[in-house]
């Protein structure tokens, strides 16, 4: 096996229109300034994508980028990033994913994959370290994500199928572990605007990247790697950092909890804080929430680890649902396809999750859209018989609870608190049939047609994740200004405000400073490509933050945020970059790179028309209080937004100013690349 020292800057450039391919080189300067992953991918897209292109048109570009850490065996480094213009939001979509694809891409010798054009025929893109092939995918079209990956990996199927694709015998047995697949399901084929892309049992979930593949007639991408071994330049330092990182992860409370019960551990914290989405974010808590908690799932469903590799946190789990093995639904799925619809039946939520995963669509946007439809039916904006399905409410919940008599009405098949009709609705979205085709456009498009914009819980067209910002004002600001829309991972302020209790949640004070800091740090982490959850361990376990008394840290964070931020030691991230690449990077360089990536993405969005008016929350969050909330909280967005723009270096309309481009060394015009 050959070795790659540190990283490869070889970019595999694919043109589906004329079935051509070439190799380009990312510059060392861009590697230093944008790191890799999301950052370098964003710069590559900036240099290639013209503003105003149709997201589902031939001119959109899909970029897949591993990170510097990908393939090195570093903790939680089996990740990669995908970037394109989103068909759901009309702006830049980014998604980070676990699963095997990033490692195989990198060990095939490539530091990135750029896909442009549109195939005249349905195809699979196949490549290894020396060749690229465009294979016929006719026999795969219509198959779900699991079936597609299984067929592409099964050597016996390869030999016994007449398809041009499978006759090629280019794909070996799954046992070889030398290849990995990105695949779309019927939702991507049918251009559902929130279709996702599967990588093993993980997904590039948000923004409709699966529809981008579908619009290009691209069913799957197969990367055959394992030709190269990725070797850190400073292997001794790298091994010391691995040991330190694993120590931090094994002793930090949040990462320990995630390893035990998965992301569903968040249910108990969020319900207690009265910010659990219930009935389309009308309520913030529910007495049945414990039924979908990670602890209850572990107790009732015989859970086992089902994680990415290599991983030290191990938040992924599987268990017995509906009498068979299935992934434990993530927190977002449990809330958006569960509590937000008034459903606390774990088996039912697992079935909804399975339909979305196999069909290839984002559970957050699917759930958010369903909740809008339920409320629109209640308010008479959408006919109650838009879905008319046979009564299936006789099903018994996983806890042995029989559905109530009110749930047995087939007259209102989509209604809060009843699973009746949901599976059929999800299937109709996947197949783009009937009203399901309209639902596949997302809640913003539906509310623009039928009314009800005030309860379409989305920002910039992206449905909101499972945390009500009225219980976490910093998260409210983060949702409003996040580059890809209502993204909880752009700046996860609920961690400071709710999970850790370090920052007072119901005040605007200090929130702009912390949102900016966490946005910049998150961008750099997604450029390095390691798990977002390492942020808890890597910033809270170093001595300065670990041993600062909590009451001191809380007061500093509230009253002197700049001083508090100086206490957060995230030096392990740039140290990994330096050890792997041999390029020296300080903590200051690392956070500056994150700022550069974030501002470049913002600028690309402003070229698509984004302005301050779009940095808004749903009316429900700024005008209505949570039902039953004694504090009567609403998000004070305006006062936070003005301060945030000033800190960011944006003008009053939310556009980065020229001076900021100079400071960050961002070219005001992209490179001209044909």
ZAKEBA-830857 format. One record per residue (C-alpha): residue in one letter; x, y, z. Coordinates in steps of 0.02 Angstrom, whole numbers, padded with zeros to 5 digits, always signed. Each point is the difference from the previous one (the first is absolute). Layout:
BEGIN
aXYZ
...
END
This chain:
BEGIN
x+00000+00000+00000
x+00068+00170-00048
x+00005+00144+00124
x-00064+00178-00007
x+00091+00111+00122
x-00125+00116+00082
x-00124+00036-00138
x-00035-00003-00186
x-00047+00159-00092
x-00056-00098-00154
x-00180+00044-00043
x-00096-00121-00110
x-00105+00105-00120
x-00147-00087-00083
x-00108+00061-00143
x-00156-00108-00016
x-00058+00087-00159
x+00142-00061-00110
x+00058-00143+00114
x+00172+00077+00022
x+00114+00016+00149
x+00160+00088+00048
x+00112+00036+00148
x+00029+00174+00071
x+00105+00058+00146
x-00056+00101+00150
x+00134+00124+00048
x+00098-00013+00161
x-00055+00178+00040
x-00183-00051-00011
x+00038-00152+00109
x+00076+00114+00132
x-00140+00128-00009
x-00150-00117-00017
x+00071-00160+00081
x-00104-00130-00096
x-00174-00076+00016
x-00132+00136+00001
x+00127+00140-00014
x+00098-00056-00151
x-00160-00066-00080
x-00080+00172+00021
x+00149+00083-00084
x-00006-00124-00145
x-00185+00035-00022
x+00029+00188+00009
x+00126-00014-00141
x-00116-00104-00110
x-00183+00039+00032
x-00083+00150-00082
x-00132+00092+00103
x-00180-00026-00051
x+00012-00176-00070
x-00148-00117+00016
x+00037-00120+00145
x-00080-00140-00101
x+00080+00054-00162
x+00152-00065-00091
x+00108+00144+00060
x-00012-00040+00185
x+00157-00079+00071
x+00012-00133+00135
x+00161-00008+00100
x+00050-00141+00117
x+00146+00036+00115
x+00089-00105+00132
x+00098+00091+00134
x+00180-00001+00056
x-00044-00121+00140
x-00100-00118-00112
x+00088-00166-00024
x+00132+00029+00132
x-00082-00104+00137
x-00019+00153+00112
x-00148-00010+00121
x-00168+00039-00080
x+00078+00037-00169
x-00104-00110-00117
x-00086+00152-00073
x-00014+00103-00158
x-00096+00150-00068
x-00113+00031-00149
x-00040+00172-00073
x-00113+00063-00139
x-00136+00128-00031
x-00157-00060+00089
x-00163-00035-00092
x-00092+00022+00165
x+00069+00170+00051
x+00075+00072-00160
x+00163+00038+00092
x+00155-00100+00043
x-00031-00169+00082
x+00133-00088+00102
x-00013-00168+00086
x+00124-00097+00106
x-00013-00189+00006
x+00073-00155+00080
x+00009-00165-00088
x+00136-00077-00106
x+00001+00108-00157
x+00121+00136+00055
x+00134-00125+00049
x-00013-00094-00166
x+00005+00162-00099
x+00157+00053+00090
x+00088-00169-00006
x-00034-00003-00187
x+00120+00147-00001
x-00120+00147-00016
x-00019+00153+00108
x-00169+00041-00075
x-00132-00042-00131
x-00084+00130-00112
x-00153-00054-00102
x-00076+00111-00133
x-00117-00020-00147
x-00142-00122-00026
x+00004-00175-00070
x-00115-00035-00147
x-00035-00170+00076
x-00019-00066+00177
x+00172-00044+00061
x+00117-00051+00139
x+00169+00085+00016
x+00138-00125+00043
x+00182+00042+00033
x+00159-00062+00080
x+00176+00071+00011
x+00031-00005-00187
x-00161-00009-00099
x-00179+00064-00009
x-00150-00087-00078
x-00178+00054-00035
x-00113-00152+00018
x-00181-00027-00049
x-00118+00009+00149
x-00164-00047-00082
x-00022-00154+00110
x+00031+00102+00158
x-00123+00141-00036
x-00148-00011+00117
x+00093-00099+00133
x+00016+00068+00176
x+00165+00051+00078
x+00027-00165+00091
x-00040-00107-00153
x+00112+00106-00110
x+00150-00015+00114
x-00029-00185+00028
x-00007-00037-00186
x+00154+00103-00036
x+00099-00090+00133
x-00058-00178-00029
x+00119-00097-00110
x-00128-00139-00031
x-00124+00127-00068
x+00135+00077-00107
x+00030-00165-00087
x-00183-00045-00026
x-00073+00163-00064
x-00014+00048-00182
x+00015+00186+00034
x+00147+00087-00082
x+00040+00070+00170
x+00003-00163+00095
x+00077-00101-00143
x+00152+00113+00012
x+00057-00097+00157
x+00089+00158+00056
x-00076-00008+00174
x+00066-00136+00114
x-00075-00090+00149
x-00049+00105+00149
x+00119-00105+00102
x+00149+00081-00086
x-00044+00170+00075
x+00094+00081-00144
x-00147+00098-00066
x-00134+00114+00067
x-00158+00070-00075
x-00101+00158-00002
x-00177-00041-00057
x-00167+00087-00020
x-00172-00078+00018
x-00163+00035-00092
x-00014+00170+00088
x+00159+00059-00086
x-00055-00073-00166
x-00167+00091+00016
x+00084+00164+00047
x-00074+00014+00174
x+00078+00162+00057
x+00061-00074+00164
x+00064-00164-00071
x+00162-00060+00080
x+00147-00112-00046
x+00042-00162+00090
x+00176-00052+00049
x-00018-00171+00080
x-00125+00029+00141
x+00043+00185+00012
x-00067+00144-00103
x+00045+00166-00079
x-00163+00060+00071
x-00042+00182-00025
x-00035+00116-00144
x-00055-00121-00135
x+00168-00061-00064
x-00084-00164-00051
x-00109+00098-00121
x+00157+00079-00074
x+00065-00175-00038
x-00170-00051-00068
x-00006+00152-00114
x+00166-00056-00073
x-00066-00177-00032
x+00131-00060+00123
x-00065-00146+00104
x+00160-00039+00094
x+00185+00034+00017
x+00118-00144+00037
x+00174+00037+00066
x+00125-00143+00004
x+00139+00051+00116
x+00126-00088+00111
x+00138+00026-00129
x+00085+00131+00108
x+00036+00009+00186
x-00016+00173+00076
x+00152+00033+00110
x+00018+00153+00113
x+00156+00101-00030
x+00037+00004+00188
x-00056-00172+00054
x+00066+00015+00178
x-00098+00160+00034
x-00152-00076-00085
x+00002-00152+00114
x+00015+00110+00155
x-00148+00104-00059
x-00104-00157-00031
x+00033-00058+00177
x-00044+00170+00071
x-00157+00015-00106
x-00065-00171+00052
x+00034+00042+00183
x-00102+00160-00014
x-00144-00092-00087
x-00006-00140+00128
x-00015+00116+00149
x-00113+00141-00063
x-00180-00014+00060
x-00091+00040-00164
x+00104-00119-00108
x-00016-00136+00133
x-00189+00018-00003
x-00005-00005-00190
x+00101-00159+00001
x-00123-00082+00120
x-00167+00047-00079
x+00036+00102-00157
x-00062+00173-00047
x-00170-00043+00075
x+00081+00042+00167
x-00047+00180-00044
x-00187-00033+00022
x+00004+00012+00190
x+00099+00163+00000
x-00106+00083-00133
x-00166-00052+00076
x+00055+00063+00170
x+00049+00167-00078
x-00174+00011-00080
x+00071+00012-00176
x-00052-00169-00069
x-00097+00022-00163
x-00177-00062+00029
x-00147+00027-00120
x+00098+00105-00125
x+00092+00095+00136
x-00159+00052+00090
x+00053-00083+00163
x+00174-00021+00074
x-00023-00152+00109
x-00107-00156+00014
x-00031-00125+00140
x+00028-00143-00123
x+00171+00062-00058
x+00090-00131+00106
x-00067-00132-00119
x+00116+00060-00139
x+00151+00033+00112
x+00164-00088-00030
x-00011-00082+00170
x-00172-00076-00037
x+00056-00057-00172
x+00152-00087+00075
x-00109-00086+00129
x-00138-00058-00118
x+00087-00035-00165
x+00157-00102+00037
x+00116+00129-00077
x+00176-00030-00064
x+00134+00110-00076
x-00020+00043-00185
x+00129+00135-00024
x+00114+00080-00129
x+00180-00057-00012
x+00116+00055+00071
x-00100+00071+00145
x+00032+00023+00186
x-00165+00082+00048
x-00109-00137-00076
x-00166+00092+00000
x-00075-00114-00133
x-00107-00146+00061
x-00120-00130-00067
x-00133-00103+00085
x-00158-00103-00020
x-00145+00100-00071
x-00157-00077-00073
x+00077-00172+00027
x+00159+00031-00102
x+00169+00085+00012
x-00004+00184-00046
x+00102+00156+00036
x-00050+00093+00157
x-00077+00162-00067
x+00109+00152+00032
x-00062+00137+00116
x-00056+00108-00147
x-00104-00142-00071
x-00078-00042+00168
x-00057+00179+00018
x-00044+00055-00177
x-00086-00164-00047
x-00054-00031+00179
x-00038+00131+00132
x-00026+00140-00126
x-00140-00104-00077
x-00066-00045+00174
x+00063-00180-00017
x+00099-00091+00136
x-00011-00177-00069
x+00179-00055-00030
x-00045-00141-00120
x-00104+00120-00105
x+00142+00127-00007
x+00119-00140-00051
x-00115-00043-00145
x-00005+00182-00054
x+00189+00007+00013
x+00019-00156-00107
x-00111+00071-00138
x+00104+00159-00003
x+00167-00092+00004
x-00046-00124-00136
x-00086+00132-00106
x+00147+00116+00026
x-00069+00157+00081
x+00039+00111+00148
x-00101-00045+00155
x+00009+00179+00068
x-00076+00080-00155
x-00122-00143-00023
x-00061+00018+00179
x-00006+00189-00006
x-00102-00006-00160
x-00121-00129+00071
x-00026+00109+00155
x-00041+00150-00110
x-00127-00104-00097
x-00082-00060+00162
x-00021+00177+00062
x-00055+00062-00171
x-00135-00134+00000
x-00056+00056+00174
x-00011+00181-00058
x-00093-00043-00160
x+00140+00054-00118
x+00020-00174-00072
x-00149-00116-00029
x-00014-00131+00136
x-00023-00138-00129
x+00159+00041-00094
x+00058-00170+00060
x-00139-00129+00016
x+00070-00163+00062
x-00077-00153+00083
x-00007+00009+00188
x+00157-00081+00073
x-00016+00069+00175
x-00035-00172+00072
x+00188-00025+00011
x+00061-00015+00178
x+00141+00114+00054
x+00167-00072+00055
x-00043+00034+00181
x-00162-00100-00013
x-00106+00158-00007
x-00154-00013-00112
x-00033+00154-00105
x-00142+00108+00062
x-00171+00001-00082
x+00034+00171-00075
x+00150-00072-00092
x-00111-00124-00092
x-00081+00129-00111
x+00044-00023-00183
x-00081+00169-00033
x+00157+00091+00058
x+00139-00120-00051
x+00139+00124+00039
x-00028+00068+00174
x+00108+00035+00150
x+00011-00145+00120
x-00042-00137-00125
x+00117-00106-00107
x-00144-00032-00121
x+00048+00047-00178
x+00180+00052+00037
x+00083-00150-00081
x-00108+00022-00154
x+00038+00186-00006
x+00187-00032+00010
x-00012-00130-00138
x-00096+00122-00109
x+00135+00132+00027
x+00134-00125-00048
x-00093-00048-00159
x-00055+00180-00037
x-00181-00057-00015
x-00155+00107+00029
x+00015+00127+00139
x+00163-00086+00047
x+00080+00084-00151
x-00044+00170+00074
x+00059-00052+00172
x+00166-00046-00079
x+00029+00185-00032
x+00012+00035+00188
x-00098+00104+00124
x+00054+00170-00068
x-00067-00038-00174
x-00162-00071+00072
x-00029+00153+00109
x+00033+00116-00146
x-00138-00088-00098
x-00129-00036+00134
x+00037+00129+00135
x+00059-00039+00176
x+00174+00076-00014
x-00008+00043+00185
x+00004-00184+00049
x+00118-00062-00136
x+00145-00036+00117
x+00145+00034-00118
x+00137+00125-00031
x+00057+00039-00178
x-00102-00151-00055
x+00083-00127+00114
x-00111-00079+00132
x+00054+00028+00180
x+00085-00133+00104
x-00072-00071+00162
x+00037+00141+00123
x-00122+00142+00029
x+00104+00161+00005
x-00120+00083+00122
x+00090-00105+00130
x+00172+00043-00066
x+00017+00178-00066
x+00177-00027-00063
x-00060-00145-00104
x-00138+00114-00066
x+00131+00121-00066
x+00101-00146-00069
x-00152-00068-00093
x-00037+00170-00075
x+00175+00036-00066
x+00056-00177-00042
x+00061-00005-00179
x-00096-00155-00053
x-00163+00043+00089
x-00072-00055+00168
x+00154-00102+00046
x+00032-00052+00180
x+00177-00055-00044
x+00061+00168-00065
x+00016+00062+00179
x-00069-00120+00129
x-00031+00128+00136
x-00128-00113+00085
x+00151-00099+00062
x+00062+00148+00102
x-00173+00063+00045
x-00093-00162+00041
x+00107-00157+00005
x+00147+00074+00096
x-00087+00143+00091
x+00144+00120-00033
x-00091+00141-00088
x-00166+00075+00054
x-00123-00055-00135
x-00135+00134+00011
x+00105+00156-00026
x+00074+00084-00154
x+00158+00046+00093
x+00162-00075-00071
x-00092-00106-00128
x+00069+00088-00157
x+00178-00027+00061
x-00027-00184+00035
x-00096-00032-00162
x+00143+00076-00102
x+00132-00099+00095
x-00089-00167-00013
x-00042+00030-00185
x+00184+00030-00038
x+00059-00149+00103
x-00131-00114-00078
x+00051+00052-00176
x+00180-00047+00037
x-00052-00165+00079
x-00102-00040-00156
x+00150+00046-00105
x+00115-00112+00101
x-00139-00129-00009
x-00020-00074+00169
x-00161-00027+00096
x-00093+00154+00061
x-00025-00085+00169
x+00188+00003+00036
x-00023+00185+00037
x-00068-00043+00172
x+00150-00104+00050
x+00136+00099-00087
x-00052+00170+00071
x-00064-00047+00173
x+00129-00128+00055
x+00161+00105-00016
x+00057+00060+00171
x-00043+00185-00015
x-00186-00028-00031
x-00014-00162+00098
x+00067+00075+00161
x-00073+00174-00010
x-00141+00000+00129
x-00167-00014-00089
x-00074+00155+00083
x+00152+00101-00057
x-00012-00064-00178
x-00188+00034-00005
x+00023+00180+00056
x+00143+00030-00120
x-00101-00071-00144
x-00147+00113+00038
x+00088+00163+00047
x+00173-00013-00079
x-00023-00116-00149
x+00164+00049-00082
x+00094-00052+00158
x-00099-00162+00013
x+00034-00044-00181
x+00186+00020+00031
x-00013-00141+00128
x-00062-00126-00128
x+00146-00105-00057
x-00032-00082-00168
x+00184-00019-00044
x-00015-00188-00029
x-00086+00034-00167
x+00138+00104-00081
x+00128-00116+00080
x-00078-00146-00096
x+00008+00102-00160
x+00184+00039+00027
x+00046-00179+00047
x-00087-00072-00153
x+00051+00128-00131
x+00165+00069+00064
x-00074+00175-00023
x+00012+00103+00158
x-00168+00065+00060
x-00036+00093+00162
x-00166+00013+00089
x-00014+00177-00068
x+00029-00062-00177
x-00130-00136+00025
x-00138+00114+00061
x+00042+00127-00135
x-00018-00136-00132
x-00172-00038+00070
x-00048+00183-00012
x+00064+00004-00180
x-00103-00153-00047
x-00157+00068+00083
x+00014+00172-00081
x+00034-00074-00172
x-00157-00107+00015
x-00099+00152+00056
x+00063+00100-00147
x-00048-00139-00121
x-00175+00004+00074
x-00012+00189-00019
x+00041-00024-00185
x-00158-00107-00004
x-00101+00141+00078
x+00012-00032+00188
x-00018+00160+00104
x-00038+00048+00179
x-00186-00031-00028
x+00042-00184-00021
x+00088-00010+00168
x-00167-00025+00083
x-00090-00127+00107
x-00176-00068-00027
x-00131+00117+00071
x-00043-00131+00131
x+00172+00023+00080
x-00002+00190+00010
x-00185+00038+00025
x-00077-00147+00093
x+00050-00076+00165
x+00008-00186+00029
x-00169-00061+00063
x+00014-00023+00188
x+00164+00097+00016
x-00011+00103+00160
x+00148+00107-00057
x-00091+00052-00160
x+00162-00010-00099
x+00021+00057-00179
x+00167+00018-00089
x+00067+00181+00004
x+00078-00018-00171
x+00015+00181-00056
x+00113+00057+00141
x+00115-00150-00021
x+00006+00014-00189
x+00064+00179-00003
x+00145-00043+00116
x+00038-00158-00097
x+00015+00094-00166
x+00121+00122+00080
x+00107-00141+00069
x-00002-00089-00167
x+00047+00151-00104
x-00162+00000-00100
x-00093+00157-00051
x-00176+00034+00061
x-00071-00109-00139
x+00105-00149+00053
x+00128+00008-00140
x+00186-00021+00039
x+00093+00165-00029
x+00153+00017-00112
x+00117+00030+00147
x-00047-00170+00072
x+00051-00084-00163
x+00170+00084+00011
x+00024-00053+00181
x-00044-00180-00037
x+00091-00004-00169
x-00155-00057-00093
x+00010+00040-00186
x-00142+00119-00045
x-00021-00093-00164
x+00014-00189-00019
x+00134-00080-00106
x-00058-00031-00178
x-00011-00189-00021
x-00093-00068-00150
END
